[in-house]
Amino acid sequence: MSDQSDHFDLVIIGGGPGGYSAALYGASAGLKVAMVEKDALGGTCLNRGCIPAKAFLETAAVKRHVDHAEDFGIETKSEASVAFATAQERKQGIVKNLVNGIGAMCKGRKVEVFNGTGSLRAGRTVDVALGDGGSATITGDFVMLASGSVPRLIPNFERGGPIMTSDEVLDLDWLPERVAVIGGGAIGCEFASTFADLGSEVTILEGLPKILPGLDNDVAKVVQKSFKKKKITTKTGVMVNGHTPNDSGGTVVQYGDGESVEVDVVIVSVGRRPYADELGLDGTGVVVDDRGFVEVDEYCRTGEDGVYAVGDLINTPQLAHVGYAEAILVIKHLLGENPMPVMYDRVPWAIYCHPEVAWAGPDEQQAKEAGHDVVVAKHPYKFNSRAMILGETEGLVKVIAKKRPDGTAGQILGVHMVGPWVTEQLSGGYLAVNWEASVDEVAEFIQPHPSLSELFGETVLSLTGRNFNG
């Protein structure tokens, strides 16, 4: 492509969740939009994160269901085997369809997509090094930075061979027999759950005193107990020191005080860092802090007039749906619509390990530390009829509410869930937290029966002082 120059209402650097949602939302509001993406549309979430990881988790769920088919009266002649290359092919098909879908929507809304690397300089000018070797210079009334994040690395565990980050492990087309997961956070626990359910021998190595350190204690205990049943070995409070490759293509990981584990694959899952490496920014007022995050205000504005930043590039929860929310916020703000900033302390969270985890608002300890007197109710899934029907009775729903002066429960502060399909059930709790609804108000709403979601309703109802179940 030959050199070219053009001007747009909005130029976006990055085609991940924050970038493409801003492009589509902005275009639907009548803006002339350009988007620069050096890789496939959809960013990390679609190509190397949320979507492919959940596709593998679903493969693991199917394996789990088949293993327990006889409990439902379905006789199987032999134990299910895993053709992981087929799972990989299925995952790639899902990703391809979604990437093509984003491209079609961009074309339909006349978003001009530049395949290349964009760097910002003064005057809201973006230089694009195009993938075909050409270049382009584009300008915008506004610019959004949405270049996302990349996996964090640790010393002595360089990528290659058996050492993988989430990028590489999602390209596996074979099932490792032994897996070490370094990092017991959300991403690490999702991988541990996936491979354990598929039949791998899994060891989690976590430097903190417990896995999933950000979870409500009651919720975390359910996951820890479930992982023990899956025979996942969990080593907490240990640091990894290095590894020694073996003759079979695997490696021996050294950790703690002289301990080691021999595995076929090591998944380094210690978080992600913002990727501002190629943004340029020379001559602009955009500030990158010492951790690599672009500094913004509550409207995602940087220090450069007319330049915004969203998603993993800024120090907000690294969640695709938060990127969506920030994108909408930016478009409304640049259009002068006076939007409300994102309330980061109330966003929905979801972890897709088995059992699933989902929550909105503070947990019990956080609510108390914030100075609230609280009333707490929690109900287990083991008495829920739908959970029994599914054969998935692990877990609970926990609701944290403010205590009124008379000792009764008032405003719902937090809703925390662990169990079957809780990522699909959270919406009611999320709405209750964000609308600052009271226990009495939510208790008036009818939940379908039999359903998993009625456990949330019953838990709230119990906070009124009356209940018909449990």
Secondary structure, 3 states (H helix, E strand, C coil): CCCEEEEEEEEEECCCHHHHHHHHHHHHCCCCEEEEECCCCCHHHHHHCHHHHHHHHHHHHHHHHHHCHHHHCCCCCCCCCCCHHHHHHHHHHHHHHHHHHHHHHHHHCCCEEEEEEEEEECCCEEEEEECCCCEEEEEEEEEEECCCEEECCCCCCCCECCEECHHHHCCCCCCCCEEEEECCCHHHHHHHHHHHHHCCEEEEEECCCCCCCCCCHHHHHHHHHHHHHCCCEEEECCCEEEEEECCCCCEEEEECCCEEEEECEEEECCCEEECCCCCECCCCCCCECCCCCECCCCCCECCCCCEEECHHHCCCCCCHHHHHHHHHHHHHHHCCCCCCCCCHHHCCEEECCCCEEEEECCCHHHHHHCCCCEEEEEEEHHHCHHHHHHCCCCCEEEEEEEECCCCCEEEEEEEEEEECCHHHHHHHHHHHHHCCCEHHHHHCCCCCCCCCCHHHHHHHHHCCCCCCCC
